[in-house]
Amino acid sequence: MDDRTALTRDLTDLVRLIPGVAAVYSSGPVVVEAVSAVTQVVLRGAVAHDVVAVAEANGGLTVSVTIGVSEGLPATEVCRQVYDAIAERLLLGGMAETASIAVKVARIG
């Protein structure tokens, strides 16, 4: 497992633990995700469900996550908590040069 894969899994697990996060969805394009899943099944027999996207861009990292928010909780507050948790984890990991962190809401309730 390479460093980016480990970071992706770590961030995915972190986001799932945040109160108000009902689900974590894949942040990649649907067609790319479908082709990737089929390829993994054919080549390895298992599908990895890493859903926080981590990429290198402009000398730093770009982190993107799409979440579902529990009903009754303000989506903006949950997004802020997700953003802050990711930023803190990257800072603790020595990756403070993060180019951007994007938190999107796909579903509320």
Phi, psi and omega per residue, in radians:
M1 nan 2.240 3.137
D2 -1.460 3.005 -3.071
D3 -1.086 -0.693 -3.121
R4 -1.177 -0.682 3.103
T5 -1.126 -0.739 3.112
A6 -1.113 -0.731 3.124
L7 -1.128 -0.738 3.118
T8 -1.036 -0.814 3.140
R9 -1.162 -0.701 3.116
D10 -1.084 -0.807 -3.137
L11 -1.170 -0.643 3.100
T12 -1.088 -0.806 3.108
D13 -1.088 -0.704 3.129
L14 -1.076 -0.834 -3.110
V15 -1.093 -0.693 -3.137
R16 -1.091 -0.426 -3.113
L17 -1.474 -0.181 -3.059
I18 -1.317 2.236 3.125
P19 -1.007 2.323 3.141
G20 1.732 -0.267 3.090
V21 -1.485 1.929 -3.115
A22 -1.526 -0.473 -3.124
A23 -2.785 2.723 3.035
V24 -2.167 2.185 -3.075
Y25 -1.921 2.759 3.077
S26 -1.075 2.395 -3.127
S27 -1.670 -0.086 -3.118
G28 -1.486 2.896 3.074
P29 -1.036 2.474 -3.060
V30 -0.991 -0.774 -3.110
V31 -1.118 -0.763 3.130
V32 -1.107 -0.739 3.132
E33 -1.109 -0.724 -3.140
A34 -1.126 -0.800 3.127
V35 -1.113 -0.719 3.129
S36 -1.093 -0.750 -3.141
A37 -1.112 -0.776 3.130
V38 -1.106 -0.766 3.137
T39 -1.067 -0.748 3.136
Q40 -1.139 -0.671 3.118
V41 -1.131 -0.763 -3.112
V42 -1.171 -0.774 -3.041
L43 -1.471 -0.591 -3.020
R44 -2.134 -0.302 -3.134
G45 1.441 0.072 3.131
A46 -2.526 2.659 3.138
V47 -1.920 2.218 3.060
A48 -1.491 2.381 -3.108
H49 -1.967 0.927 3.072
D50 -1.353 2.075 -3.002
V51 -1.958 -0.190 3.003
V52 -1.576 2.131 -3.113
A53 -1.505 2.259 3.101
V54 -2.198 2.210 3.128
A55 -2.463 2.799 3.064
E56 -1.700 2.306 3.134
A57 -2.708 2.412 3.061
N58 0.918 0.697 3.094
G59 1.352 0.133 3.122
G60 -2.530 -2.922 3.121
L61 -1.746 2.585 2.971
T62 -2.038 2.131 -3.133
V63 -2.033 2.285 -3.132
S64 -2.332 2.334 3.125
V65 -2.464 2.481 3.082
T66 -2.073 2.223 -3.039
I67 -2.183 2.828 2.899
G68 -1.857 2.436 -3.091
V69 -1.913 2.383 3.120
S70 -1.090 2.568 3.100
E71 -1.121 2.493 3.085
G72 1.568 -0.102 3.104
L73 -1.950 2.463 3.133
P74 -1.170 2.132 -3.112
A75 -1.032 -0.648 -3.128
T76 -1.112 -0.663 3.134
E77 -1.215 -0.726 3.115
V78 -1.108 -0.749 3.103
C79 -1.058 -0.738 3.126
R80 -1.080 -0.729 3.128
Q81 -1.148 -0.690 3.092
V82 -1.108 -0.842 3.134
Y83 -1.003 -0.867 -3.102
D84 -1.086 -0.714 -3.140
A85 -1.124 -0.753 3.110
I86 -1.126 -0.810 -3.130
A87 -1.042 -0.754 3.134
E88 -1.124 -0.768 3.140
R89 -1.082 -0.723 3.121
L90 -1.159 -0.688 3.115
L91 -1.112 -0.794 3.117
L92 -1.116 -0.513 3.132
G93 -1.502 0.088 3.124
G94 1.345 0.381 -3.124
M95 -1.973 0.837 -3.057
A96 -1.237 -0.202 -3.133
E97 -1.423 0.460 -3.100
T98 -1.016 2.205 -3.140
A99 -1.246 -0.757 -3.126
S100 -2.863 2.680 3.010
I101 -2.253 2.147 3.141
A102 -2.038 2.172 3.082
V103 -2.043 2.085 -3.127
K104 -2.024 2.584 3.084
V105 -1.847 2.162 3.125
A106 -1.725 -0.415 -3.068
R107 -2.725 2.477 3.028
I108 -2.131 2.223 3.104
G109 1.792 nan nan
